[in-house]
Amino acid sequence: MTDEAYRRLRTDIIGGTFKPGSPLRLEALKDRYGLSFSPLREALNRLHAERLVVSSALRGFRVSEFSLAEMRDAIETRVLIDVEGLRRSIARGDDDWEAAVVAAFHALSRCAARLAQLKRERTVEEDEELEGRHRDFHLSLVSQCGSRWLIDFSLQLYAQTERYRRPMMQSQSTTLPTRDIEAEHRAIMEAAIARNANSAAFLLEQHFRRTGTMIEEHLGKSGYIEEPVRSAAG
């Protein structure tokens, strides 16, 4: 029950159902999910440890606010963690690892192409499918690093940056510069399976920082944050 509460709450927070700063009252959550207070409270404590929610004695739990400083920190820490994980995976990975990276890229590419052809807005389920394929691709890159801690940190940082990226991806009025995300992913994949660690690391680092810059521009235009916009790299 706690795992179900955690999964559903986490999905709704990252997907934007609960907006930054919004309260997470146990009574309302009980009605929404049909779960008792105990698993909901335990799930909120887990999400608090992941910094997706905050709590105070007077206000209870609420969704963490958006912060450009927090987002920049998550992006730069993700660069440190995932680039190191990719380098280790390139050094340690076997043929099965290469096949897993190629398969994850193929699944992401096919999913993105199929959803791009829709003549309507994507459903929540379709957004989740695409995000899952994206997460699987990035996870495949670090999957043979040999460190469970590094992989766990990578997944946690992915969730933090996904939370900032989702509003930008879902916005129908965004005027941000277009990117060929598939080409970026393909270049990372090809460098990884070619065992070119320096090239793969550079491409992954640039991929993350481009995303950070676009998030900053979108949040500045959308009014999510009043903080001045600076470069994600520094």
C-alpha positions in Angstrom: 0.0 0.0 0.0 2.8 2.4 0.8 4.5 1.5 -2.5 1.3 2.2 -4.4 0.8 5.5 -2.6 4.4 6.5 -3.2 4.2 5.6 -6.9 0.9 7.4 -7.6 1.9 10.5 -5.6 5.3 10.7 -7.2 3.8 10.4 -10.7 1.3 13.2 -10.0 3.9 15.5 -8.6 6.4 15.0 -11.4 3.7 15.1 -14.0 2.4 18.4 -12.7 -1.0 17.3 -11.4 0.0 18.9 -8.2 1.6 22.2 -8.9 4.7 23.6 -7.2 3.9 24.9 -3.7 0.4 23.2 -3.6 -0.6 21.6 -0.3 -0.8 17.8 0.0 -3.5 17.3 2.6 -4.0 13.8 3.8 -7.8 13.9 3.8 -7.8 15.1 0.1 -5.2 12.5 -0.8 -7.2 9.7 0.9 -10.2 10.7 -1.2 -8.2 10.9 -4.4 -6.4 7.6 -4.1 -8.7 5.5 -1.9 -5.9 4.8 0.5 -5.6 5.1 4.3 -3.6 7.8 6.1 -0.7 5.5 7.2 0.6 4.5 3.7 0.0 8.1 2.4 2.0 9.5 5.3 4.9 7.1 4.7 4.9 7.9 1.0 5.0 11.6 1.8 8.0 11.0 4.1 9.8 9.1 1.3 9.1 11.9 -1.2 10.3 14.4 1.4 13.6 12.5 1.5 13.8 12.8 -2.3 13.1 16.6 -2.0 10.0 16.4 -4.1 7.9 17.6 -1.1 8.6 19.8 1.9 6.9 19.9 5.3 6.5 22.1 8.2 4.8 21.8 11.6 2.3 24.4 10.8 1.6 23.9 7.1 2.0 20.1 6.7 3.2 18.7 3.4 3.3 20.6 0.2 5.0 20.1 -3.2 8.4 21.7 -3.4 8.6 25.0 -5.1 10.4 25.5 -8.4 13.8 27.2 -8.0 16.3 28.0 -10.7 19.1 27.5 -8.3 17.8 24.1 -7.4 17.3 23.1 -11.0 20.9 24.3 -11.9 22.2 22.3 -9.0 20.4 19.2 -10.1 21.6 19.5 -13.7 25.2 20.0 -12.7 25.1 17.2 -10.2 23.5 15.0 -12.9 26.5 15.8 -15.1 28.9 14.6 -12.5 27.0 11.4 -11.7 25.8 10.3 -15.2 29.0 11.2 -17.0 31.0 9.2 -14.5 28.5 6.3 -14.7 28.7 6.4 -18.5 32.5 6.3 -18.5 32.4 3.3 -16.1 29.8 1.5 -18.2 31.9 2.0 -21.3 34.9 0.5 -19.5 33.0 -2.4 -17.9 30.1 -3.1 -20.3 29.9 -6.2 -22.5 28.1 -7.0 -25.7 24.8 -7.3 -23.8 25.2 -3.8 -22.4 25.8 -2.4 -26.0 22.6 -4.3 -27.1 20.6 -2.9 -24.2 21.7 0.7 -25.0 20.8 0.3 -28.7 17.5 -1.3 -27.8 16.6 1.5 -25.4 17.4 4.1 -28.0 15.3 2.3 -30.6 12.3 2.0 -28.3 12.5 5.7 -27.4 12.9 6.7 -31.0 9.9 4.7 -32.2 7.7 5.9 -29.3 8.6 9.5 -30.0 8.0 9.2 -33.7 4.6 7.5 -33.2 3.4 10.1 -30.7 4.7 13.0 -32.9 2.2 11.9 -35.6 -0.8 12.3 -33.4 -3.2 15.0 -34.5 -4.3 15.7 -30.9 -2.8 16.4 -27.5 -1.1 13.4 -25.9 -2.9 11.6 -23.1 -1.4 11.3 -19.6 -0.7 7.6 -20.3 1.1 8.5 -23.6 3.2 11.2 -21.7 4.1 8.5 -19.1 5.1 6.0 -21.9 7.4 8.5 -23.6 8.9 9.6 -20.3 9.5 6.0 -19.3 11.3 5.2 -22.6 13.4 8.3 -22.1 14.3 7.3 -18.5 15.1 3.8 -19.7 17.5 5.1 -22.3 19.5 7.2 -19.9 19.4 4.4 -17.3 20.9 2.0 -19.9 23.9 4.3 -20.4 25.0 4.0 -16.7 23.6 0.5 -16.0 27.0 -1.3 -16.1 28.8 1.3 -14.0 29.2 -1.3 -11.1 27.7 1.0 -8.4 24.2 0.6 -7.1 24.6 4.0 -5.3 25.5 5.8 -8.5 22.5 4.3 -10.3 20.2 5.3 -7.5 21.5 8.8 -7.5 21.1 9.0 -11.3 17.5 8.0 -11.0 16.8 10.5 -8.3 18.4 13.3 -10.2 16.5 12.3 -13.3 13.2 12.7 -11.4 14.3 16.1 -10.2 15.1 17.4 -13.7 12.0 15.7 -15.1 9.8 17.7 -12.8 11.2 20.9 -14.2 11.2 19.6 -17.8 7.6 18.4 -17.9 5.9 21.9 -17.9 8.1 22.9 -20.8 7.3 19.7 -22.8 3.6 20.0 -22.1 3.3 23.7 -22.9 1.3 24.4 -26.1 2.6 27.9 -26.4 6.3 27.5 -25.9 8.4 29.5 -28.4 11.7 28.0 -27.3 14.3 27.0 -30.0 13.7 23.6 -31.4 16.2 20.8 -30.8 16.8 17.5 -32.5 16.6 15.4 -29.4 16.7 12.2 -31.3 19.9 13.2 -33.0 21.4 14.1 -29.6 20.4 10.7 -28.2 21.7 8.9 -31.3 25.1 10.6 -31.1 25.4 9.7 -27.4 24.4 6.1 -28.2 26.8 5.7 -31.1 29.8 7.2 -29.1 29.0 4.9 -26.2 28.9 1.6 -28.2 32.0 2.7 -30.1 33.7 2.9 -26.7 34.7 6.5 -27.3 34.4 7.6 -23.6 35.6 11.2 -24.1 33.2 11.9 -26.9 30.2 10.1 -25.2 30.9 12.0 -22.0 31.1 15.4 -23.8 27.9 14.7 -25.7 26.0 13.7 -22.6 27.2 16.7 -20.7 26.1 19.1 -23.5 22.8 17.3 -23.7 22.0 17.9 -20.1 23.1 21.5 -20.1 21.1 22.4 -23.2 18.1 21.0 -21.4 18.9 23.2 -18.4 19.2 26.3 -20.5 15.8 25.6 -22.2 14.2 25.0 -18.8 15.4 28.4 -17.5 14.1 30.2 -20.6 10.7 28.5 -20.4 10.3 29.1 -16.6 11.3 32.7 -17.1 8.7 33.2 -19.8 5.9 31.2 -18.1 6.1 33.1 -14.7 6.8 29.9 -12.7 9.7 31.7 -10.9 10.7 35.3 -10.4 14.4 34.4 -10.0 16.7 36.1 -12.6 17.7 33.7 -15.4 21.4 32.8 -15.7 23.3 30.2 -17.6 22.8 26.6 -16.3 26.5 26.0 -16.8 27.6 28.6 -14.3 
